[in-house]
Each structure stands twice: as C-alpha cells, then as structure tokens.
Amino acid sequence: MRAAVIVFPGSNCDRDLAVAFEQAGFQVDMVWHKDAALPDSVDIVGVPGGFSYGDYLRCGAIAAQSPICKAVVQHTERGGYAVGICNGFQILTETGILPGALLRNAGLKYICRTVGLRVETSDSVFTESYNAGDVIGIPIAHHDGNYFADDATLAALKDQDRIAFSYTENPNGSVGDIAGILSENRRVLGMMPHPERAADEGHGGTDGTALFRALSGVLAPA
Amino acid sequence: MKARVHVMLKNGVLDPQGEAVRHALGAMGFNQIEGVRQGKVIDLELAEGATEADVTEMCEKLLANTVIERYEIELV
C-alpha cells in the first residue's frame, strides 16, 4: 500500500499526515509541489494542512495551479483515492475536485481546539470504521474553515449522502455545520478537522486513528 | 495597457471582514452605514496584444473563485 503526501511551500502537517499513514501500514512518498507526476502505483494521495504559498490570493488558490495538482486531478479523475485535510481541503475545492469553497471563519478568529464531529455516513473508505451518528473529538486549526456551497450543491451533497462529518457545535459558520465532504464517487474526502492530529496516544486523543485504519483495510492488497 | 480587476464576494455570501469593518465604523460613531463589503483590487500590467478575453480567462481560472466571488474587469 502506497500513499503520497504532497508537500507545498508552507505545508506544516505533511509529516504528521505521513506518520498517520505509516502507522496504518502505508509506505509513504513525500512528493514536492513542482513534480509533475505522482509516484507509480500510488493508492491514495494526501493533501496536507498548512499555509501553502502563504495563503496568497485565496487559501489553496496558488497550490491548486501547481504542477503536482494537475497530476492529483488526473489521479482522482481516474478514480484514485485522495484525502485533503484543512489547507488540503481548501486546495481540493480550488481544483474543483470537491464542490464549494472555504470562507473566512464567521467569527473572524483563527480557531485551534478540539471539536466534536458527528460521523454522518459510514459509507466510504474513510469512515467505514465509524458508525453513522458517532461523535468523535478531532482538533481544528484554521482561519478559513467556513464551508460554503450554493443551495443546489448542498441539496446534492445531502441527497447523495456525501456529508462525511458535521460539527456538533458549529465553530466557524459552515453552512449545514459541514466539516467534511465526499466526492461523487466517494473516493475523495475533504475535511477541515485534523484526524492526523488525533492518531496517537501522545496527541491526547486517538479518534482519528479509525479513519486511517479503515483506509488500510480497504486498500491492502488482497 | 493595464487592467484593473475588482473581486468581490457574491451577494448572499457572508463577508465577516466587511461585517467587522461595519461594526468598527459604528463603534467610532459613523452611523450613516447600512452595510460594508470588502474585496480585492488586482492591477495587471498587460503585454502588447493582450485582450480583455485573456483577462477574463485569468479571472475564471485563478484571480476569482467563481463559487463565491464575482469580478469586474476595467481596462485602463
């Protein structure tokens, strides 16, 4: 099982994400933003949190135009798996892989604390180790995590059971309390909270471990 | 030729920064305001032969996120 973690100038959760993948049994390649191709036989791409390109213009906007992101788009168009966390979620929306956009937090403040997330669906490779309705504690750390999508997009997300996680107490103004969403083929997850920061006893919580464990369960060679 | 691109959040999209500015102005005693929207101005120095259509493409692909923002191009 191979995971590729993309590294942009300004990424700061890339190594945490790599550790979480490794602990779940993945071999991890760190891939630089200027590379034009992903390593061969990558099972899943991780787009990490941080402040890619200093958040210039809009969070994730410049990163979305980088050479490696074209390869990530192609990977997902071929049906490949990907997860974008925090800035990675912002990047995936900017590439158009996931719908909607992330706006400045409604309260304007950067928020860094553990929040309650409700698992909205267990029907994905990312969430199948949870039960729908489970409430888990996962840290958030963002200034622009206020999810926005137009009414038609929201209706589609709901009808197609593509809301992966919602906040039990909305910290940032996200429409519908949405914390994470799935692509139409359910193989791409974008979420603002950081499961890789709740994946080791030393983190003070391990509620994120099940996400990586579920992935390794599905992607392990038969 | 130069182009000036104005990027604003669409109507209906909450603009927390504009709201903060409105609150601050109100706290300063400026009560003549009913709303504030904050946006960006991007000045482009265009090479010879560039057209408005080129600038439109730049806006669509990078300068604005049309999910949440609208833009206006001013050629000067």
Chai-1 contact restraints between the chains, C-beta under 6 A:
chainA,res_idxA,chainB,res_idxB,connection_type,confidence,min_distance_angstrom,max_distance_angstrom,comment,restraint_id
A,R58,B,N65,contact,1.0,0.0,6.0,A-B,restraint_1
A,A101,B,N65,contact,1.0,0.0,6.0,A-B,restraint_2
A,A101,B,V67,contact,1.0,0.0,6.0,A-B,restraint_3
A,A101,B,I68,contact,1.0,0.0,6.0,A-B,restraint_4
A,R104,B,P16,contact,1.0,0.0,6.0,A-B,restraint_5
A,A106,B,P16,contact,1.0,0.0,6.0,A-B,restraint_6
A,L108,B,P16,contact,1.0,0.0,6.0,A-B,restraint_7
A,L108,B,A20,contact,1.0,0.0,6.0,A-B,restraint_8
A,F148,B,I68,contact,1.0,0.0,6.0,A-B,restraint_9
